[in-house]
Amino acid sequence: MKVIITGTTGMVGEGVLFECLQNSKVSEILSISRKEITVNHPKLKQLIVQDFTKLDDYKTEISGYDACFFCAGISSVGMKEDQFTQITYDTTIAFAKTVLANNPNLTFCYVSGRGTDSTEQGKTMWARVKGKTENELMKMPFKNEFNFRPAAMLPFPNQQYVNKFYTFIANVFKIFTPWSVLTLSEVGKAMINAVDKNGVKANLEIKEIKALSV
């Protein structure tokens, strides 16, 4: 399969990229990001896009893909809701519409988060915005659309983009609540498997992601 990955200059996207590079099911990868990554591999192509809402300028480059693994994202810490909505909802939906228009048989995998609020009515700002984003993506006529809701995640050993404090906390969780921790290899494998498996539910919590990664 040929896949597009966003967010490869962040921990989740880079981890999913590493899994795709070593996974025999993936034949070609297009990394779409705002800056170049240092990884070189025969499978990998890079497309530098400063504004994800203007993906129409790259129709030729983004055509011919089977799946998009949307791993780009930002923490809501210190952000107002309108700012977080612009980055998390507006940009994601604009990107998704354009990539779908150029790949009508596309499977779209969106990295959301544990605790996402599908009702869009809760008190937690980031959860409402993520829920709104999930809901809008599910309305689009993708071949399939999946919302991944991980919590703590552990990176590949040789990743460049890793938050050391976050990784420390994830390792603590792994000791006391191992069921709550995923590796980025598991997340990547689950995304790849979701593309060609039947009966996969739309919203994937930790246990479903683990099961799908096998």
C-alpha positions as semicolon CSV with decimal commas, in nm:
position;residue;x (nm);y (nm);z (nm)
1;M;0,000;0,000;0,000
2;K;0,100;0,362;-0,053
3;V;0,052;0,592;0,247
4;I;0,068;0,959;0,337
5;I;0,189;1,046;0,687
6;T;0,169;1,385;0,855
7;G;0,341;1,491;1,175
8;T;0,672;1,313;1,110
9;T;0,857;1,591;1,293
10;G;0,666;1,495;1,608
11;M;0,689;1,186;1,826
12;V;0,374;1,009;1,708
13;G;0,421;1,075;1,339
14;E;0,787;0,982;1,348
15;G;0,705;0,656;1,526
16;V;0,434;0,567;1,274
17;L;0,682;0,651;0,997
18;F;0,942;0,415;1,148
19;E;0,686;0,132;1,155
20;C;0,583;0,197;0,795
21;L;0,946;0,198;0,679
22;Q;1,002;-0,151;0,821
23;N;0,659;-0,295;0,741
24;S;0,639;-0,510;0,428
25;K;0,276;-0,409;0,363
26;V;0,384;-0,051;0,289
27;S;0,551;0,006;-0,047
28;E;0,564;0,385;-0,061
29;I;0,542;0,668;0,193
30;L;0,486;1,039;0,141
31;S;0,574;1,249;0,445
32;I;0,392;1,582;0,439
33;S;0,532;1,827;0,691
34;R;0,635;2,187;0,738
35;K;1,004;2,107;0,760
36;E;1,234;1,841;0,623
37;I;1,312;1,526;0,819
38;T;1,657;1,367;0,822
39;V;1,539;1,012;0,744
40;N;1,650;0,867;0,410
41;H;1,492;0,548;0,276
42;P;1,399;0,411;-0,070
43;K;1,030;0,400;0,029
44;L;1,020;0,759;0,149
45;K;0,938;1,082;-0,033
46;Q;0,897;1,418;0,135
47;L;0,667;1,709;0,057
48;I;0,724;2,034;0,246
49;V;0,399;2,229;0,290
50;Q;0,397;2,538;0,507
51;D;0,018;2,574;0,512
52;F;-0,186;2,252;0,529
53;T;-0,498;2,446;0,426
54;K;-0,341;2,509;0,085
55;L;-0,279;2,150;-0,016
56;D;-0,456;2,218;-0,348
57;D;-0,125;2,352;-0,476
58;Y;0,017;1,997;-0,467
59;K;-0,252;1,787;-0,640
60;T;-0,006;1,585;-0,848
61;E;0,223;1,507;-0,554
62;I;-0,058;1,385;-0,324
63;S;-0,244;1,165;-0,574
64;G;-0,230;0,787;-0,599
65;Y;-0,236;0,691;-0,230
66;D;-0,432;0,425;-0,042
67;A;-0,424;0,573;0,308
68;C;-0,344;0,883;0,509
69;F;-0,215;0,854;0,865
70;F;-0,280;1,199;1,011
71;C;-0,049;1,226;1,312
72;A;0,004;1,602;1,315
73;G;-0,116;1,777;1,627
74;I;-0,039;2,019;1,906
75;S;-0,088;2,033;2,280
76;S;-0,376;2,248;2,403
77;V;-0,178;2,364;2,707
78;G;-0,183;2,743;2,726
79;M;-0,402;2,781;2,419
80;K;-0,740;2,948;2,385
81;E;-1,019;2,745;2,230
82;D;-1,034;2,945;1,907
83;Q;-0,659;2,900;1,853
84;F;-0,672;2,529;1,925
85;T;-0,977;2,488;1,702
86;Q;-0,806;2,661;1,410
87;I;-0,506;2,428;1,429
88;T;-0,681;2,106;1,529
89;Y;-1,017;2,128;1,351
90;D;-0,992;2,379;1,065
91;T;-0,651;2,267;0,939
92;T;-0,725;1,895;0,971
93;I;-1,058;1,919;0,789
94;A;-0,915;2,132;0,508
95;F;-0,627;1,884;0,465
96;A;-0,863;1,585;0,471
97;K;-1,097;1,733;0,209
98;T;-0,814;1,798;-0,033
99;V;-0,642;1,465;0,008
100;L;-0,978;1,288;-0,034
101;A;-1,058;1,482;-0,350
102;N;-0,736;1,351;-0,504
103;N;-0,766;0,996;-0,365
104;P;-1,134;0,893;-0,376
105;N;-1,065;0,540;-0,242
106;L;-0,867;0,663;0,060
107;T;-0,863;0,528;0,415
108;F;-0,803;0,808;0,668
109;C;-0,660;0,740;1,015
110;Y;-0,674;1,031;1,258
111;V;-0,477;1,044;1,583
112;S;-0,716;1,183;1,841
113;G;-0,674;1,095;2,209
114;R;-0,814;0,903;2,501
115;G;-1,103;1,093;2,652
116;T;-1,212;1,264;2,331
117;D;-1,565;1,403;2,367
118;S;-1,783;1,283;2,080
119;T;-2,079;1,483;2,216
120;E;-1,882;1,810;2,181
121;Q;-2,059;1,928;2,497
122;G;-1,814;1,848;2,777
123;K;-1,612;2,084;2,995
124;T;-1,269;1,983;2,862
125;M;-1,175;2,211;2,574
126;W;-0,932;1,986;2,386
127;A;-1,170;1,689;2,412
128;R;-1,458;1,888;2,261
129;V;-1,245;2,012;1,970
130;K;-1,105;1,666;1,903
131;G;-1,458;1,527;1,915
132;K;-1,578;1,786;1,667
133;T;-1,289;1,695;1,438
134;E;-1,362;1,322;1,461
135;N;-1,730;1,379;1,390
136;E;-1,663;1,588;1,082
137;L;-1,411;1,338;0,945
138;M;-1,661;1,056;0,984
139;K;-1,909;1,246;0,762
140;M;-1,664;1,249;0,471
141;P;-1,695;0,982;0,201
142;F;-1,365;0,807;0,269
143;K;-1,338;0,437;0,194
144;N;-1,290;0,409;0,570
145;E;-1,221;0,661;0,846
146;F;-1,074;0,563;1,183
147;N;-1,014;0,771;1,496
148;F;-0,725;0,646;1,707
149;R;-0,754;0,733;2,077
150;P;-0,427;0,642;2,248
151;A;-0,303;0,767;2,583
152;A;0,060;0,711;2,689
153;M;0,285;0,594;2,406
154;L;0,643;0,469;2,398
155;P;0,869;0,561;2,104
156;F;1,110;0,353;1,901
157;P;1,456;0,345;2,065
158;N;1,621;0,558;1,794
159;Q;1,356;0,826;1,745
160;Q;1,473;1,185;1,720
161;Y;1,155;1,366;1,820
162;V;1,089;1,242;2,172
163;N;0,970;1,425;2,482
164;K;1,186;1,270;2,755
165;F;0,951;1,365;3,038
166;Y;0,652;1,223;2,850
167;T;0,845;0,902;2,786
168;F;0,940;0,877;3,153
169;I;0,575;0,905;3,255
170;A;0,475;0,646;2,993
171;N;0,733;0,404;3,135
172;V;0,592;0,458;3,485
173;F;0,242;0,385;3,353
174;K;0,377;0,071;3,186
175;I;0,483;-0,062;3,528
176;F;0,161;0,012;3,716
177;T;-0,107;0,018;3,441
178;P;0,043;-0,166;3,142
179;W;-0,296;-0,187;2,972
180;S;-0,294;0,194;2,931
181;V;0,034;0,215;2,737
182;L;0,092;0,158;2,367
183;T;0,415;0,149;2,172
184;L;0,431;0,357;1,857
185;S;0,509;0,036;1,672
186;E;0,166;-0,093;1,783
187;V;-0,002;0,231;1,673
188;G;0,167;0,214;1,332
189;K;0,084;-0,155;1,283
190;A;-0,279;-0,094;1,379
191;M;-0,308;0,187;1,123
192;I;-0,158;-0,031;0,851
193;N;-0,385;-0,324;0,940
194;A;-0,693;-0,100;0,949
195;V;-0,649;-0,026;0,578
196;D;-0,715;-0,382;0,461
197;K;-0,916;-0,541;0,742
198;N;-1,294;-0,564;0,756
199;G;-1,513;-0,493;1,056
200;V;-1,286;-0,240;1,226
201;K;-1,481;0,006;1,446
202;A;-1,450;0,378;1,374
203;N;-1,335;0,493;1,719
204;L;-1,042;0,288;1,843
205;E;-0,958;0,296;2,212
206;I;-0,636;0,154;2,360
207;K;-0,749;-0,210;2,374
208;E;-0,880;-0,201;2,016
209;I;-0,554;-0,047;1,893
210;K;-0,355;-0,322;2,067
211;A;-0,575;-0,592;1,917
212;L;-0,557;-0,442;1,568
213;S;-0,178;-0,425;1,583
214;V;-0,142;-0,803;1,592
